[in-house]
Amino acid sequence: MKRYCFILELKEECVAEYIELHKNAWPEMLRAIDVSGAHEEIIYRYENVSIVFFSCEDEISEVFRKLGENDVVDKWNATVGPWFKKAGVTYLEKIFDLRQQLDGNMDQY
């Protein structure tokens, strides 16, 4: 399983809309994420930063490619896209993993 963590910075005035949309995500968007190969997606918020934890079997670029083939994703992106300060995601560097440390697999960072 591959795991990713990335952030998206929101415009301060759009945070409430972003939270509301995710608490009431469109069922067709949930299905699109699921069939794209996502195993898990968890989103946390800190101030105006969305912190996304994502896991999948394929590389995330492949999951995003599959998502891009779904019309509902275009609709979703048109809705949320203007809420972000900049386009794209910023991937975070993993510097510690308890399980990897305990298992002696530190080379997997």
C-alpha positions as CSV (number, residue, x, y, z in Angstrom):
1,M,0.0,0.0,0.0
2,K,1.4,3.4,-1.0
3,R,0.6,6.3,1.4
4,Y,0.7,10.0,0.6
5,C,0.2,13.2,2.5
6,F,-0.3,16.6,0.9
7,I,-1.7,20.0,1.7
8,L,-3.9,22.4,-0.1
9,E,-4.1,26.0,1.1
10,L,-7.5,27.5,1.0
11,K,-8.6,31.1,0.8
12,E,-9.7,32.1,4.3
13,E,-13.1,33.2,3.1
14,C,-13.8,29.7,1.5
15,V,-12.9,27.5,4.5
16,A,-16.5,27.1,5.7
17,E,-17.8,26.2,2.2
18,Y,-15.0,23.6,1.8
19,I,-15.8,22.0,5.1
20,E,-19.5,21.9,4.4
21,L,-19.0,20.3,1.0
22,H,-16.7,17.6,2.4
23,K,-19.1,16.8,5.3
24,N,-21.8,16.4,2.6
25,A,-19.8,15.0,-0.3
26,W,-21.6,14.1,-3.4
27,P,-22.2,10.3,-3.6
28,E,-21.1,10.2,-7.2
29,M,-17.8,11.8,-6.2
30,L,-17.3,9.3,-3.4
31,R,-17.8,6.5,-5.9
32,A,-15.4,8.1,-8.4
33,I,-12.7,8.3,-5.7
34,D,-13.3,4.7,-4.7
35,V,-13.2,3.2,-8.2
36,S,-10.1,5.2,-9.1
37,G,-8.1,3.0,-6.8
38,A,-8.1,5.0,-3.6
39,H,-8.0,2.8,-0.5
40,E,-8.3,5.6,2.0
41,E,-8.6,9.4,2.0
42,I,-8.7,11.3,5.2
43,I,-8.8,15.1,5.4
44,Y,-7.9,17.2,8.4
45,R,-8.0,21.0,8.6
46,Y,-5.7,23.4,10.3
47,E,-6.7,27.0,10.0
48,N,-7.0,27.4,6.2
49,V,-4.8,24.4,5.3
50,S,-6.4,21.1,4.2
51,I,-4.1,18.2,5.1
52,V,-4.9,15.1,3.1
53,F,-3.8,11.5,3.9
54,F,-4.2,9.2,1.0
55,S,-3.5,5.5,0.4
56,C,-3.7,3.4,-2.7
57,E,-2.2,0.4,-4.4
58,D,-1.1,2.3,-7.5
59,E,1.0,5.4,-7.7
60,I,-1.1,8.5,-6.8
61,S,-0.5,9.9,-10.3
62,E,-2.4,6.8,-11.7
63,V,-5.3,7.4,-9.3
64,F,-5.4,11.0,-10.3
65,R,-5.3,10.0,-14.0
66,K,-8.3,7.7,-13.5
67,L,-10.1,10.4,-11.5
68,G,-9.6,12.8,-14.4
69,E,-11.5,10.5,-16.7
70,N,-14.7,10.9,-14.6
71,D,-17.0,13.8,-15.5
72,V,-18.1,14.4,-11.9
73,V,-14.5,15.2,-11.0
74,D,-14.6,18.1,-13.5
75,K,-17.7,19.4,-11.8
76,W,-16.1,19.0,-8.3
77,N,-12.9,20.7,-9.4
78,A,-14.9,23.6,-10.9
79,T,-16.7,24.0,-7.6
80,V,-13.7,23.8,-5.2
81,G,-10.9,25.0,-7.5
82,P,-11.6,28.7,-6.9
83,W,-11.4,28.2,-3.1
84,F,-7.7,27.4,-3.2
85,K,-4.9,29.9,-3.0
86,K,-2.9,28.1,-5.7
87,A,-3.4,25.2,-8.1
88,G,-2.0,21.8,-7.4
89,V,-1.0,20.0,-4.2
90,T,2.2,20.2,-2.1
91,Y,3.4,16.8,-1.0
92,L,4.7,16.5,2.5
93,E,8.0,14.7,3.4
94,K,7.5,11.8,5.8
95,I,10.2,12.0,8.4
96,F,8.9,9.5,11.0
97,D,6.8,6.3,11.0
98,L,6.4,4.4,14.2
99,R,5.7,1.1,12.6
100,Q,8.6,1.4,10.2
101,Q,10.9,2.3,13.1
102,L,9.8,-0.6,15.2
103,D,10.1,-3.0,12.2
104,G,13.5,-1.7,11.3
105,N,12.4,-0.5,7.9
106,M,13.6,3.1,8.0
107,D,14.7,2.9,4.3
108,Q,11.0,3.2,3.3
109,Y,10.8,6.9,3.8
